[in-house]
Amino acid sequence: MTDTLRPVHVIGGGLAGSEAAWQLASRGVPVVLHEMRPVRKTEAHSTEKLAELVCSNSFRSDDAEYNAVGLLHEEMRRCGSLILRCADAHKVPAGGALAMDRDGFADAVTEAVSSHPLIAIQREEVAGLPPEEWDSVIVATGPLTSPALAEAVRSQTGEESLAFFDAIAPIVYLESIDLSKAWFQSRYDKPGPGGTGKDYINCAFEKDEYRAFIAALIEGEKIDFKEWEKSTPYFEGCLPIEVMAERGVDTLRYGPMKPVGLTNPHKPERRPYAVVQLRQDNALGTLYNLVGFQTKLRHAEQARIFRMIPGLENAEFARLGGMHRNTFLNSPRILDGALRLKSLPRLRFAGQVTGCEGYVESAAVGLLAGRFAAAERLGQEISTPPVTTALGAILGHITGGAEAETYQPMNVNFGLFPPVDDKIRGRDRKLAYTRRALADLDGWLNG
């Protein structure tokens, strides 16, 4: 630690906390990073590594010209993001998406953070509000904030946190997949970072097979919720597969099991009725996760029902799906434009606890919180990114752009950006958003 600057305390060693700590230390500000694992475990994590990926290994599209999350990737790279640097270093084939080897990625983040001379890691739970002598704190505890800290924040703000359930998709061993039925192909043969256009394993259903599968999903035995959990809503962007099935027999065929852009080489004469895609989950290519198959089915039911998928009749699972309860703040009501708690400004919040949704968005808010806290500690004016950028659009949404009464987790999307010229349509309109964003971001970084 330095003699001239007091440390900033970061609570939580997930993507947001790791990124916030890195941004602070990169600006010469000492950091104490508090991570409760392994002292206190969570329902979703399985290791004590920093930035462990628990739900998916994908950061979604890496297209910085026509996709909002791809634009966010590029903005974070230009801001010196540790999370994007490690993701790029450990990417695995995933079509047009940026996916990575889970263990390699987490190992890289853990090594970078733990070896930085200005970052001290303390393995402990922060139970309740941080001590008053911690005059600058970033709370990046994610959706699995410890009950004691969550209750302390609720008491401080007078606001009830909102909550929803998030589900984890199963992972299978490649060697147990029957490739005489399944095949490698990206949708529309589109290659992505480190990819070839054959980055997914596809399992095709005939109509009668699909109908039987949907019936099994609906009838399968699910996890029983505790009484206090029953009114907790799901997040629409991460619904359990069986909840989607209950919404209508064709819901999945028009969602994660849509058959478009794919040709079954085993039956090239006709289009598949529905398709399950599996995405590579580690650098060795030995593990694949079922895309969009978050679930609350009991483990025995998962094994039985998912083996109804053509090509997975003998599937061996490295991990079955599961459920955990996520918590987030009513950020538009209780946070200011620099992510500080209005009623206690020494506390700043980052990551999914603010109500942003997605790994990349969580890390992005951590990046901003770290930059803001560093500027504050160094006596500099806090400069927020332009609202025309992906970073600025997310920040604006969670700190006042959204309606507090109906606030829900949100992924980055072009609907959060100020509109471009109405005369620009289609793909050109998306390109206009991204070009404007990157130009304005560069101006902000250089300003």
N, C-alpha and C positions, 0 to 999 in steps of 0.2 A: 504494500500500500504506500501511497505518497504521503509526505508530511504536510502538504498544502491543501489537499482536498479530502473531505470526509467521504466515505464510501456511500454509494447508492445501494440499497438492499433490493434484490430481486427475489420474489417468492415464487418458486415453480421452475423446474428444469425441463419443461416441454419445449416445443418449437418456439413459442412466443418468448418464454423466459430466456432460453439460450440465445435467441437472436437479440433480445434487449440487452443482455449482459455483454454480448459481443460488440454491439454498437456503442455502448458506454465505454468499454475498455479501449476500443479502437480510437476513441477521442481523448484518451488519457485520463478517464475518470475511473477510480477504483470501484470494484463491485464485490459485494458479498452475495453469492447465489445460494439460496436456501431451497433444498430439494428434500421432501420428506421420505421418498423411497430410498433405501429399503426399510427404514425405521417404521414407516407406516405404508402399507401396500394399498393399491386401489383395485377396483373390480375389473379393470380393463388391462392394466400393465402386467407384463410378465418378467421384466428385467429391471435393473436399477440404472440403466443407461439414460443419458440425457436425450431428449428429442426422440424417444421411442415412438414408432408408428404403430398404432394399435388397431386401426379400423381398415385402412387401405394402404397400399404402397405407392399410390399414384398421386401426383400433383396435378392431374388432369391435363388439358391441352397445353402444348408449348408453342402454339401458333401466336406470335406476337403481333401479327398484322390483322387477323380477322377474329380473334377470340379474346375476351376480356381477361380471363385468367392467364392466358399466354402473355398478354400485355403486362399483367402484374408480375409475372416471372421476370420479364425484361427490365421492368422498373426496379425491381429488387436487386437484380444483378448490378445495375448501374449505381445502386446505393451501397454496394459492398456487402450484400447479404451473405452471412455465413451459411444459412440454411440452403440457399440456392447453390452456393459454391459446392457444398457437400452433396447435394442432390445431383448436380451435373457430374461430379466425380464418380458417382456410384449408380448411374442410370442403367436401366435394363430395357430391352426392347418392349415397346408398348404402343405401336402404331404412332398416332400423332400426339400421344400423351408423354409426359415426363414422369416415369415411374423409376423406382430405385430399389436396390437390394436393401432390405430393412436393416439387417445387422451392420452391413458396411457403412450405411448412412449414419446410423446412431453412433457407431464406433468413432466415425470421423468427427461428428459434432462434439462428442464427449472428450475426445483427445484435444481438439482445438480449444475448447473452453477451459478444460482442466489444466492445460499447459500455459495459458496466457498469464503473464506475471501480475497483471492487475486484477485477476479474478480469483477469489477464494470461494470454494464450494463447502457449504456446511450441510451435512446430512441430518436434517431435523425437521420436525413439523412446527410450523408457526401456528399455534393454537390461539385464536382470538386476534384482536387488533394488534399490529406491530407496536413495540414499545415506543413511547413518545420521543426518545432520543434518536430514533431512526427518522430523520427529518425529510428523507426522500426515499420512497418505496414504490416499486412497481409490483403489483399483484398480478401474476401471470399463472394462476393456478389451474386454468383450463376449466373444462366442464365438470371435472371431478374434484372441485374445491372441497377441502376437508370440512366436515360439518361445523366444527368449532369456529373456523374462520368465516364460513358462510353466514353463520348465525350472528357473528360480531358485525359483519357488514350490514346485514339486515337491520340490526338494532341501531346502527349508526345512521343509516339513511332513512329509516322509516318506510322503506319500500320492500315489498315481497319480491324476491327473485322469481322469475319465471323458470320453468323446467320442462324438459322433454326427454323422451327415451331415444337413445342412439343404439344401433345394432351393428354387430361385427360379422363379416362374411367368413365362410369356411375356406380353408386352404387344403388342396389335395396334392399328393405326390404325382409327378409327371409319369413315373414308371407304371402307375396303376391306371392310367387313362388308356382306353382302347382306341388306338389311332387307325384301326381298320374301319371305325365308324366316325371318329372325330377327325378334324383336319386343321392345319395352321393357315390362318389368313387374317389380315386386318380388314376392317370394313372398307370397301372400295379400294383395297390393296394399298392403303395410304401408309407410307413409312413415316416414322417419327424420330425423335432423338435416339440414335444408336439402333434404330429399327430397320427392318427389311421390307415391310409390307406384308409380312407373314408372322405377326407378333402375338396373335391371340390363338388359342385353341378353341374351336367351334364345335358344338354338339347340337345336331339338328333333330327336331321333333317332327313326326307326322301328326296329322290332326288328331287322331284317336289317342296317340301317346300324350300329346299336349293336354287334351281334355282330362285324361286320367291323372296327369301330374297336378293340374290345377285343383282337382277334387281332393287329392291327397294333401296338398298344401293347406287347404281350407279345413279339412277334417283332422289334420295332425294335432297331437297334443302340444300345447304351448306352455310357457312358463307362467306360473300364477304370480300375479303382482300382489304386493302387500296392500292393505286397505288404503294407506296414505298415498300410494303411488297411482291408484286407479284413475284419478282425474288428470294425470300428467299427459299432455298431448305429445304426439310424435312430431318430429320435424319433417315437413313434406319432402325435403330433398334427400332424405335417408330413411325411407319407409322400409319396414320388414317386408320380405318377399311375400309372406302369407297375407299381410294386410293389403298389399296391392292386388293379390289374387281375389280377395273378398270383394273388391270394388267392381268386379266384372270379369267374365271369362276371358275377354280379349285385352284386358288392361296390360298384362305383361307382354303380349305380342306387339303392343304399341309403345312399350317402355324398354326395359333392359333386355328383353328377349326378342326384340324386333329382328326380322330376318333380312332386312334390306342390305345391299352392298356385299352380299356373300353368295358364293356358289359352292355347293357341296360336291367335291370331286368324286365321291362315291356314288352320287345320284345326280349327275349333271343335267339330266333331262328335265328336272322339275325343281322349282324354288322351294326351299324349306318352309314349313308352316310356322315355325318358331325356332329360335337359336339361343342357346346358353353360351356365353363367351367366358373363357378363363384367361386371366392375364398373368404373365410371369411375375413371381413374387420375390425371387432372389437372383443374385448374379450368376450362380451356377446353373440356373434354369431347371432346378429339380422340383420347385414348388410353384403351384399356380392357384390363384384365388378366383372364386366364382364372382364375376362382376355383377354388382347390383343385388347380391344374394344375402344382404343383411337379414338376420332372422331372430325370432324369439321362440322357435321350435325347441323342444327338449332335445338333448343330444342324441338319444336313441332314435327319435323320429327323424332328425336330420340325416343320419346315416341311412336309414331306410328309404326316405323319400328322395333324397338327392341321388341315390343309386338307381332311381327310375329314369334319370337323364341318359339318353343314348350315348354310350361311350364311357359312362361312369358306373356301369353295373358292378365293377369290382374296385371302385375307388377306395383308396386308403387316405384317411384324413390326417394331415399334420396338425390341424386345428379345426375345431368345430365352431360354429357361430355362437354368439352370446349377446346379452343385453346389459347395458348400464345406463344409469340415470345421469343426464347432463343438466347443469344449472348455468343460467346466465342472468346478467343484470338488465334492468330496464335502463340501458345506457343513455338513450336520448333525454331521459328525465334527470339522471343523477350525475352524469359526467359532463365536464366542460370541453371546449374544443381542443384542449391539449391532453385529454384523457384523464384529467384529475377529478377526484371525487369532490363535488361542489361543497359538500358539508365538511370535508376534511382534506384540503388540497395537498397535504404531504403524501397522500396515497394516490397513485396513478394505476390504472388498470390496462391490461393488454391481453390479447389472444381471445380464445373462444368464450371466456367468461364475460366478454363485452357484448356478445351476441353476433360477432362475425361467424361465418360458417365455413369450415374447410381448413385443411392443413396450411395451404398457402396464405389464405387470408389471415389466419391466426398468427403466422410468422410475420406477415406484413405489419399487423398492428403492433407486434412486439418490436419490430424495427423502428416504427414511429415513436413508440413510447421510450425506447432507448435513446433516440436522437433528441427527443424533447427533454428528457431528464438530464442528458449531458449538457445541453444548452443552458438549462436552468442552473446546474451545478457550476458551470463555467462563467456564469454571469452574463450570458449572451441572450439576445432576444430569441424567443421561440418562433420559428418560421414553419408554418404548416404547408404541406404540398398543395399546389393548385387543385381546385375541384375538378378540373378537366383531366387529371391523371387518375389512374386506377387507385393509387394510394390515397389521393385526396377524396375520391368518390367513396371509398370504404369509410374513411375517417368521418366524412360529412354525414354519411348514413347513420353511423352508430352514435354520433354526438349531437344529433338534432335533426337530421334529414328525414328520419323515420318518424312515424306517428307513435308516440309513447303508449297510447292505449292499445295498439294492435301490434306492438313490436315483436318480431320473430327473427330467428337467425337467418342471415342472408349471405349467399355467395356473391362475389363480385360479378357484375353484369353491366352491359351498356345502358340499361335502364336507370342506373345510379348516376350516370354522367349528364352534365348539361348537354342538351341536344345540339347536333351540328345542323348545317343548312338542310331544310326540309326537302330541297330539290334533289339532294343526293339520296339514292336508293340502293337497296340490295347490298352486295358485298362492298361496293364503293363506300357505302355509309359506314360500315365497320372500319374500313381502312382510314376513313376520315377521322374517326374517333381515335384510332391508335396513333396515327401520325401527329395529330394535335397533342395527344397525351405525352408522347416522347419528346416532342419539341418543348412543351411547357415544363416537363420534368427536368430536362437539361438546363433550362433557364433557371429553375429553382435551385438545382444543385450548384450551378455556377454563380448564383447570385449572392 
